[in-house]
Amino acid sequence: MRQGSTVSSGGRSDNGQAEPGLSAPASDRGGRRADGARAESPAPPGAAAVVPVVLVLGAGLARRFGADKLAARLADGREVGAVTLERARTAWPRVACVVRPGTRMAELAAAAGVQVIECPEAVDGMGHSLAAGVRATPEAGGWIVMLGDMPRVQPATVRAIARALQDGAMVAIPCHRGRRGHPVGLNQRLGRRLADLRGDEGARSIVAGLAGEVVELDVDDAGVLADIDTPADLAAGDPAAT
């Protein structure tokens, strides 16, 4: 698999609206780091024991939504967080979820049987959530960072990202119609840098510094662009049963 390449992957199509944080037109991205330094080299394809963890980030405060959006109901009556966890578990055997203690998402994650990682510091930003998830899963062969408010991502997309990490990608990002989305796959060799994250930026700066090491996966899955930011987003698209 070429670094900086675009790889086609077939997932089922879905309708979506919002563009997640790492999304940008594919034509806007370059290859080398701006400072000219070399990025970390990915592990060789076929490396043994590369078993990524799907890391669901479910500890946000949902300020734009105005309520606990992960407990909000989609058009079919299911809770946003429950559907996201279902998609993750359907796609991949190893799933962990970062939550704030005492929240509905903490209950949903426990009921789903996934590893529950409590992060009270998540009130200070996504960076704290991602760092806590990475520190709690040191054995992971990389991380597939899945946002808790994206219940329309298709399992086939998650599996494609996992395969890209297993094939040695440093960063793997799904693209739908030229736009980058989520989940984002991050190589295990980035673990130390991810574990030190703070604030609200998440892994954006790390990914930006690895532009030449990014593998883009062309997916027929509009769910990679569809997060739940407002109550109106609950009715958009059809989070079909997997």
N, C-alpha and C positions, 0 to 999 in steps of 0.2 A: 504494500500500500504506500503510495507516494505521500510524503509530508506536504502540507499545503494543498492537497488535492481535493477534488470533489468526487464522492463515491455515491452511486445511486443505490437507494434502498427502498423497497416497496412496502408501505404501510397503508392501512385503509384511510380514506379521505374523511375529513370532518370539517365542520365550519368553525371559524374562530375570528376574534377581533383584535385583541390587544397584542402589542409587541413586547415581549419580555426584555429584561434588562440587557442581555448580551446581543439582542437582535440588531442587525444592521444590514443594508444591502450588500450582497456578496461582492459587488464590484468595488466597494470602498476599502477593502482590506488588502494589506501588503504582505510581504514575506519576511524580511529580516527585522530584528529588533531595532528600534530607533537609535539606541546607543551603540549599535554595531557589535554588541556582545553576542556570543553564541548561547542559544537556549539549551536547556538540558536535552540530551539525546534520548529518544524512547528506547524501551527495552526491545530486544530483538523479537521478531515475530515468532509466535509459538512458545514464548517463554513459559516455563512450568509454573503451575500453581497461581496463574493470574486469574483470580476470581474477584471481580469488582463487587462493590456493595452499592445498591441503589439507596441513596441517602435522601430521604424525603424531608424537606425543610418545612416544618409545620409550627414554628414558634413566633411567627410575625404578629404584629399588633393590628394589622388591617385598618389603619387610620383612614384611608380613602373610602373604605367600604362602610365604615361607621358602626360596625358590629363584628361579631365573630364570624367571619365569612366562611371559615372551614366547617362550621356547624350549620351554615345556611343550606337551604334545600334547592336542589336543581329542579328543572321542570318535571322530572319523573319522580320527585319526592325524596331522592337519596341525598345524603349530606355530602358536601363538596370534598371534605377531607377523607371520608370513607371511600368515595369513588376513586380518588387519587391513590389511596393505599391499595385498593383492589387492583387497579391497573398495574401498580408496581409489583405486587405479589404474583399476578398472573404472568407478568413478563419475566421475572427473575427470582431465583430461590433465596437470595440473600438481600434482605431489606432492613433498613434501620430508619427510625424517624426521630427527628429532633423536635422537642416540644417544650413549652413552658409548663411548669408544674401546675396541676389543678385545672387545666383547660380541657375543653371537650376533645381537642385533638389528642391529648394525652390518653383519654379514655378510648378513643377510636383506635389508636395505635396499639394499645394493650389488647383490645378486643380482636384486632387483626392478627395478633400473634407475632408481630415484628419486634425487633429490638427497640426499646424506648430509651431515648437519651434526653435527659432533662437538662435544660439550659436556661436558668433564670436570667442570665446576662443577655438573652436575646432581645430584651427591651432596648438595648443599646445598638442594635443593628444586625443585619444578616451575617456580617463577618463573624460575629461571635457564634451564631448558630452553626455555620459551616465548620469553623474551627473545632467546636465541641464535638460535632459528628465525626470528624476525621480523627481526633484524639481518642474517641471511644471505639474506633474500629481500626486499630493499628495494623491488623493482619490483612486488611483489604488489598486486593490487587488492583487498586484504583477505585474511583468513586463516580457514580452516575448521579449528579445533583439534580433532583427532581423537586420542583416547587409544589408545595401542598395545595396551592390554588389553581392547579392545572389538571383538572380531572378528565380532559378530553385527549390527552396524549395516548396514542395507541401502543399496546404492548410490543408490537413489532418494531416500533421505533426504539424503545428501550433496549430490546435485544440487539438491534443493529449497533447501537452505541457500545454495548458491552463487547460485541465482537471486535469493534474497532480498537478498543482498549486492549483486548487479548491479542490483537495483531500488532500491538506496539505503538499505537497512537499516543502522543503526549496530551493532546486535547482533541476531543471529538464533539462536533456540534451539528445537530440536525438543521437542515435548511429546507424551507418550503417556499417555492416560487421565488427564490433568490434572497429570502430573508432568514437570518439566523434565529433560532429559538432555543427552547429547553426541552428535555434535560440536557445538561452538558457533561460530557465524560472527561475526567481528569486522571492522569496517570499516577500510579502509586509513588513515583519518584518526586512528585510535587507535594508529598505529604507534609514535610517539615514546614514548607512555606504556607500551606493551607492551615496547618495547626496554629500558626502565629497570627492569623487574620483577626482584625478587630474592626469596629465601626460598621457602617452600612453599605460598603461597597461590594462586599462579597469577593468573588474571585475575578472580578472584572480586570483589575490591574495585572494580575498574573497572566490571564489569557491574552491581554493586549501585548504583553512583553514576549509572548510566544507565537506571534503571528505566523512565522514560518514553519511552525510545528503543528498547526491546526489542520485536522482532517474534517472536511465538511461532508456530511452525509445527506444526499438529496433524497428527501422523503415525501411521499404522497400522504401527508398527515398534517392537516391544518391545525390540529390540536397542539402542535409545538409552539404556536403563536398565540394561543387562546388562554389567557389567565383570567381570573375572576377579580376585577378591580372594583366594580360597582354592582348594586343589586340588579341592574339591567342585564348584566353579563350572565346572570343565572339562567335566563331563558334562551340564550344564544346557542345554536347548534343542537346536537342530539348526542349526549354522552351514552351511546348505545352500550348495552351490556356486552362484556367481553366473552 
